[in-house]
């Protein structure tokens, strides 16, 4: 499992997942955390999803179509979104590496 992904998820969600965790364990732990938020602090969950930039229309569509636990669906969406952001940052950093310091200003 990507250590960078775990670090970002821990920071974004203000939780402490172990750095060495499988993808299945990550999904399971996130699902439990999310289900607790659904039951105890839904407002915080909504704010969290907004901050992470989870697509509301996509989330609604998946929740309507799937018979899975809502926590499982949201956990997968969080993992996918954080992976997208990591990839985007890597691509952006590679592009920045090819630009001179003068051109960056």
TILUMPA-613923 format. One record per residue: residue in one letter; residue number from 1; x, y, z of N, C-alpha, C in turn; chain. Coordinates in nm, 2 decimals, always signed. Example, Ala and Ser with C-alpha at 12.3 -4.5 7.8 and 13.67 -1.06 7.14 Angstrom:
{"a", 1, {+1.32, -0.57, +0.78}, {+1.23, -0.45, +0.78}, {+1.32, -0.33, +0.78}, "A"}
{"s", 2, {+1.28, -0.22, +0.71}, {+1.37, -0.11, +0.71}, {+1.29, +0.00, +0.79}, "A"}
***
This chain:
{"x", 1, {+0.08, -0.12, +0.00}, {+0.00, +0.00, +0.00}, {+0.09, +0.12, +0.00}, "A"}
{"x", 2, {+0.04, +0.22, -0.06}, {+0.12, +0.35, -0.08}, {+0.12, +0.43, +0.05}, "A"}
{"x", 3, {+0.24, +0.44, +0.10}, {+0.26, +0.52, +0.23}, {+0.21, +0.66, +0.22}, "A"}
{"x", 4, {+0.23, +0.72, +0.10}, {+0.19, +0.86, +0.08}, {+0.04, +0.87, +0.08}, "A"}
{"x", 5, {-0.03, +0.77, +0.03}, {-0.18, +0.77, +0.03}, {-0.23, +0.76, +0.18}, "A"}
{"x", 6, {-0.17, +0.68, +0.26}, {-0.21, +0.66, +0.40}, {-0.19, +0.79, +0.47}, "A"}
{"x", 7, {-0.07, +0.85, +0.45}, {-0.04, +0.98, +0.51}, {-0.14, +1.09, +0.48}, "A"}
{"x", 8, {-0.18, +1.10, +0.36}, {-0.28, +1.20, +0.31}, {-0.42, +1.17, +0.37}, "A"}
{"x", 9, {-0.46, +1.04, +0.37}, {-0.59, +1.01, +0.43}, {-0.59, +1.04, +0.58}, "A"}
{"x", 10, {-0.48, +1.00, +0.65}, {-0.48, +1.03, +0.79}, {-0.49, +1.18, +0.82}, "A"}
{"x", 11, {-0.42, +1.26, +0.73}, {-0.43, +1.40, +0.75}, {-0.57, +1.46, +0.72}, "A"}
{"x", 12, {-0.62, +1.42, +0.60}, {-0.75, +1.47, +0.56}, {-0.86, +1.43, +0.65}, "A"}
{"x", 13, {-0.86, +1.31, +0.71}, {-0.97, +1.26, +0.79}, {-0.94, +1.28, +0.94}, "A"}
{"x", 14, {-0.82, +1.33, +0.97}, {-0.78, +1.34, +1.12}, {-0.80, +1.21, +1.19}, "A"}
{"x", 15, {-0.75, +1.10, +1.13}, {-0.75, +0.97, +1.19}, {-0.60, +0.92, +1.19}, "A"}
{"x", 16, {-0.58, +0.80, +1.25}, {-0.45, +0.74, +1.25}, {-0.45, +0.60, +1.21}, "A"}
{"x", 17, {-0.44, +0.58, +1.08}, {-0.43, +0.44, +1.02}, {-0.29, +0.41, +1.01}, "A"}
{"x", 18, {-0.26, +0.28, +1.03}, {-0.11, +0.24, +1.02}, {-0.06, +0.26, +0.88}, "A"}
{"x", 19, {+0.07, +0.29, +0.87}, {+0.13, +0.32, +0.74}, {+0.13, +0.19, +0.66}, "A"}
{"x", 20, {+0.15, +0.08, +0.72}, {+0.15, -0.05, +0.64}, {+0.01, -0.12, +0.66}, "A"}
{"x", 21, {-0.07, -0.10, +0.56}, {-0.20, -0.15, +0.56}, {-0.24, -0.19, +0.42}, "A"}
{"x", 22, {-0.31, -0.30, +0.40}, {-0.35, -0.34, +0.27}, {-0.47, -0.26, +0.22}, "A"}
{"x", 23, {-0.49, -0.26, +0.09}, {-0.61, -0.18, +0.04}, {-0.74, -0.23, +0.10}, "A"}
{"x", 24, {-0.76, -0.36, +0.12}, {-0.88, -0.41, +0.18}, {-0.90, -0.36, +0.32}, "A"}
{"x", 25, {-0.78, -0.36, +0.40}, {-0.79, -0.32, +0.53}, {-0.82, -0.17, +0.54}, "A"}
{"x", 26, {-0.76, -0.09, +0.44}, {-0.79, +0.05, +0.44}, {-0.93, +0.08, +0.41}, "A"}
{"x", 27, {-0.99, +0.01, +0.31}, {-1.13, +0.02, +0.28}, {-1.22, -0.01, +0.40}, "A"}
{"x", 28, {-1.19, -0.12, +0.47}, {-1.26, -0.16, +0.59}, {-1.26, -0.06, +0.70}, "A"}
{"x", 29, {-1.14, -0.01, +0.73}, {-1.12, +0.08, +0.84}, {-1.19, +0.22, +0.81}, "A"}
{"x", 30, {-1.18, +0.26, +0.68}, {-1.24, +0.38, +0.64}, {-1.39, +0.37, +0.65}, "A"}
{"x", 31, {-1.44, +0.25, +0.60}, {-1.59, +0.23, +0.61}, {-1.64, +0.23, +0.75}, "A"}
{"x", 32, {-1.57, +0.17, +0.84}, {-1.61, +0.18, +0.98}, {-1.61, +0.32, +1.03}, "A"}
{"x", 33, {-1.51, +0.40, +1.00}, {-1.50, +0.54, +1.04}, {-1.61, +0.62, +0.98}, "A"}
{"x", 34, {-1.64, +0.60, +0.85}, {-1.75, +0.67, +0.79}, {-1.88, +0.64, +0.84}, "A"}
{"x", 35, {-1.91, +0.51, +0.87}, {-2.04, +0.47, +0.92}, {-2.06, +0.53, +1.06}, "A"}
{"x", 36, {-1.95, +0.54, +1.14}, {-1.96, +0.61, +1.27}, {-2.00, +0.76, +1.25}, "A"}
{"x", 37, {-1.94, +0.82, +1.15}, {-1.98, +0.96, +1.12}, {-2.12, +0.97, +1.08}, "A"}
{"x", 38, {-2.17, +0.88, +1.00}, {-2.30, +0.88, +0.95}, {-2.40, +0.87, +1.07}, "A"}
{"x", 39, {-2.37, +0.79, +1.17}, {-2.45, +0.77, +1.28}, {-2.44, +0.88, +1.39}, "A"}
{"x", 40, {-2.32, +0.94, +1.40}, {-2.29, +1.03, +1.52}, {-2.27, +1.17, +1.48}, "A"}
{"x", 41, {-2.22, +1.20, +1.36}, {-2.18, +1.33, +1.32}, {-2.19, +1.35, +1.17}, "A"}
{"x", 42, {-2.31, +1.35, +1.12}, {-2.33, +1.35, +0.97}, {-2.28, +1.48, +0.92}, "A"}
{"x", 43, {-2.30, +1.59, +0.99}, {-2.25, +1.72, +0.94}, {-2.10, +1.72, +0.92}, "A"}
{"x", 44, {-2.02, +1.66, +1.01}, {-1.88, +1.65, +0.99}, {-1.84, +1.56, +0.86}, "A"}
{"x", 45, {-1.92, +1.46, +0.84}, {-1.90, +1.38, +0.72}, {-1.92, +1.46, +0.59}, "A"}
{"x", 46, {-2.03, +1.53, +0.59}, {-2.06, +1.62, +0.47}, {-1.94, +1.72, +0.45}, "A"}
{"x", 47, {-1.90, +1.78, +0.56}, {-1.79, +1.88, +0.55}, {-1.66, +1.81, +0.50}, "A"}
{"x", 48, {-1.64, +1.69, +0.55}, {-1.52, +1.61, +0.51}, {-1.52, +1.58, +0.36}, "A"}
{"x", 49, {-1.64, +1.53, +0.31}, {-1.65, +1.49, +0.17}, {-1.64, +1.62, +0.08}, "A"}
{"x", 50, {-1.68, +1.73, +0.13}, {-1.67, +1.85, +0.05}, {-1.52, +1.89, +0.05}, "A"}
{"x", 51, {-1.45, +1.88, +0.16}, {-1.31, +1.92, +0.17}, {-1.22, +1.83, +0.08}, "A"}
{"x", 52, {-1.26, +1.70, +0.08}, {-1.18, +1.60, -0.01}, {-1.22, +1.62, -0.15}, "A"}
{"x", 53, {-1.33, +1.68, -0.18}, {-1.38, +1.70, -0.32}, {-1.44, +1.58, -0.38}, "A"}
{"x", 54, {-1.52, +1.52, -0.30}, {-1.60, +1.40, -0.35}, {-1.72, +1.45, -0.43}, "A"}
{"x", 55, {-1.74, +1.40, -0.55}, {-1.84, +1.44, -0.64}, {-1.98, +1.40, -0.58}, "A"}
{"x", 56, {-2.06, +1.51, -0.55}, {-2.19, +1.48, -0.49}, {-2.28, +1.40, -0.58}, "A"}
{"x", 57, {-2.29, +1.45, -0.71}, {-2.38, +1.37, -0.80}, {-2.33, +1.22, -0.82}, "A"}
{"x", 58, {-2.20, +1.20, -0.83}, {-2.15, +1.06, -0.84}, {-2.19, +0.98, -0.71}, "A"}
{"x", 59, {-2.17, +1.05, -0.60}, {-2.20, +0.98, -0.47}, {-2.35, +0.94, -0.46}, "A"}
{"x", 60, {-2.43, +1.03, -0.50}, {-2.58, +1.01, -0.49}, {-2.61, +0.89, -0.59}, "A"}
{"x", 61, {-2.55, +0.90, -0.71}, {-2.58, +0.79, -0.81}, {-2.54, +0.66, -0.76}, "A"}
{"x", 62, {-2.42, +0.65, -0.70}, {-2.37, +0.52, -0.65}, {-2.45, +0.47, -0.53}, "A"}
{"x", 63, {-2.49, +0.56, -0.44}, {-2.57, +0.52, -0.33}, {-2.71, +0.47, -0.37}, "A"}
{"x", 64, {-2.76, +0.53, -0.48}, {-2.89, +0.49, -0.53}, {-2.88, +0.35, -0.60}, "A"}
{"x", 65, {-2.77, +0.33, -0.67}, {-2.76, +0.21, -0.76}, {-2.71, +0.09, -0.68}, "A"}
{"x", 66, {-2.63, +0.11, -0.58}, {-2.56, +0.00, -0.52}, {-2.63, -0.05, -0.39}, "A"}
{"x", 67, {-2.62, -0.18, -0.36}, {-2.68, -0.23, -0.24}, {-2.58, -0.24, -0.13}, "A"}
{"x", 68, {-2.46, -0.19, -0.16}, {-2.35, -0.20, -0.06}, {-2.38, -0.10, +0.05}, "A"}
{"x", 69, {-2.31, -0.12, +0.16}, {-2.31, -0.03, +0.28}, {-2.26, +0.10, +0.23}, "A"}
{"x", 70, {-2.32, +0.21, +0.28}, {-2.29, +0.35, +0.24}, {-2.14, +0.38, +0.28}, "A"}
{"x", 71, {-2.10, +0.33, +0.39}, {-1.96, +0.35, +0.43}, {-1.86, +0.29, +0.34}, "A"}
{"x", 72, {-1.89, +0.17, +0.28}, {-1.81, +0.10, +0.18}, {-1.80, +0.19, +0.06}, "A"}
{"x", 73, {-1.91, +0.24, +0.01}, {-1.91, +0.32, -0.11}, {-1.83, +0.44, -0.09}, "A"}
{"x", 74, {-1.85, +0.51, +0.02}, {-1.78, +0.64, +0.04}, {-1.63, +0.61, +0.06}, "A"}
{"x", 75, {-1.60, +0.50, +0.13}, {-1.46, +0.47, +0.15}, {-1.38, +0.45, +0.02}, "A"}
{"x", 76, {-1.45, +0.38, -0.07}, {-1.39, +0.36, -0.21}, {-1.37, +0.49, -0.28}, "A"}
{"x", 77, {-1.47, +0.58, -0.27}, {-1.47, +0.71, -0.34}, {-1.36, +0.79, -0.28}, "A"}
{"x", 78, {-1.34, +0.79, -0.15}, {-1.23, +0.87, -0.09}, {-1.09, +0.82, -0.13}, "A"}
{"x", 79, {-1.08, +0.69, -0.13}, {-0.95, +0.63, -0.18}, {-0.92, +0.67, -0.32}, "A"}
{"x", 80, {-1.02, +0.65, -0.41}, {-1.01, +0.69, -0.55}, {-0.97, +0.83, -0.57}, "A"}
{"x", 81, {-1.04, +0.92, -0.50}, {-1.02, +1.06, -0.51}, {-0.88, +1.10, -0.46}, "A"}
{"x", 82, {-0.83, +1.05, -0.35}, {-0.70, +1.08, -0.30}, {-0.59, +1.02, -0.39}, "A"}
{"x", 83, {-0.62, +0.91, -0.46}, {-0.52, +0.86, -0.55}, {-0.52, +0.95, -0.68}, "A"}
{"x", 84, {-0.63, +1.00, -0.72}, {-0.64, +1.09, -0.83}, {-0.55, +1.22, -0.80}, "A"}
{"x", 85, {-0.57, +1.27, -0.68}, {-0.50, +1.39, -0.64}, {-0.35, +1.36, -0.63}, "A"}
{"x", 86, {-0.31, +1.25, -0.58}, {-0.17, +1.21, -0.58}, {-0.11, +1.21, -0.72}, "A"}
{"x", 87, {-0.18, +1.14, -0.81}, {-0.13, +1.13, -0.95}, {-0.12, +1.27, -1.01}, "A"}
{"x", 88, {-0.22, +1.35, -0.98}, {-0.22, +1.49, -1.04}, {-0.10, +1.57, -0.99}, "A"}
{"x", 89, {-0.07, +1.55, -0.86}, {+0.04, +1.62, -0.80}, {+0.17, +1.57, -0.86}, "A"}
{"x", 90, {+0.19, +1.44, -0.88}, {+0.31, +1.39, -0.94}, {+0.33, +1.44, -1.08}, "A"}
{"x", 91, {+0.22, +1.44, -1.16}, {+0.23, +1.50, -1.30}, {+0.26, +1.64, -1.30}, "A"}
{"x", 92, {+0.20, +1.72, -1.21}, {+0.23, +1.86, -1.20}, {+0.38, +1.89, -1.16}, "A"}
{"x", 93, {+0.43, +1.81, -1.06}, {+0.57, +1.82, -1.02}, {+0.66, +1.79, -1.13}, "A"}
{"x", 94, {+0.63, +1.69, -1.21}, {+0.71, +1.65, -1.32}, {+0.72, +1.76, -1.43}, "A"}
{"x", 95, {+0.60, +1.83, -1.45}, {+0.60, +1.94, -1.55}, {+0.68, +2.06, -1.49}, "A"}
{"x", 96, {+0.66, +2.08, -1.36}, {+0.73, +2.19, -1.30}, {+0.88, +2.17, -1.31}, "A"}
{"x", 97, {+0.93, +2.05, -1.30}, {+1.07, +2.02, -1.31}, {+1.13, +2.05, -1.44}, "A"}
{"x", 98, {+1.05, +2.06, -1.54}, {+1.11, +2.09, -1.68}, {+1.11, +2.24, -1.71}, "A"}
{"x", 99, {+1.05, +2.32, -1.61}, {+1.05, +2.47, -1.63}, {+1.16, +2.53, -1.55}, "A"}
{"x", 100, {+1.23, +2.63, -1.61}, {+1.33, +2.69, -1.53}, {+1.27, +2.78, -1.42}, "A"}
{"x", 101, {+1.36, +2.81, -1.32}, {+1.31, +2.89, -1.21}, {+1.27, +3.03, -1.25}, "A"}
{"x", 102, {+1.33, +3.08, -1.35}, {+1.29, +3.22, -1.40}, {+1.15, +3.21, -1.46}, "A"}
{"x", 103, {+1.12, +3.10, -1.53}, {+0.99, +3.10, -1.59}, {+0.88, +3.07, -1.49}, "A"}
{"x", 104, {+0.91, +3.01, -1.38}, {+0.81, +2.97, -1.28}, {+0.75, +3.10, -1.21}, "A"}
{"x", 105, {+0.84, +3.19, -1.17}, {+0.82, +3.30, -1.09}, {+0.69, +3.29, -1.02}, "A"}
***
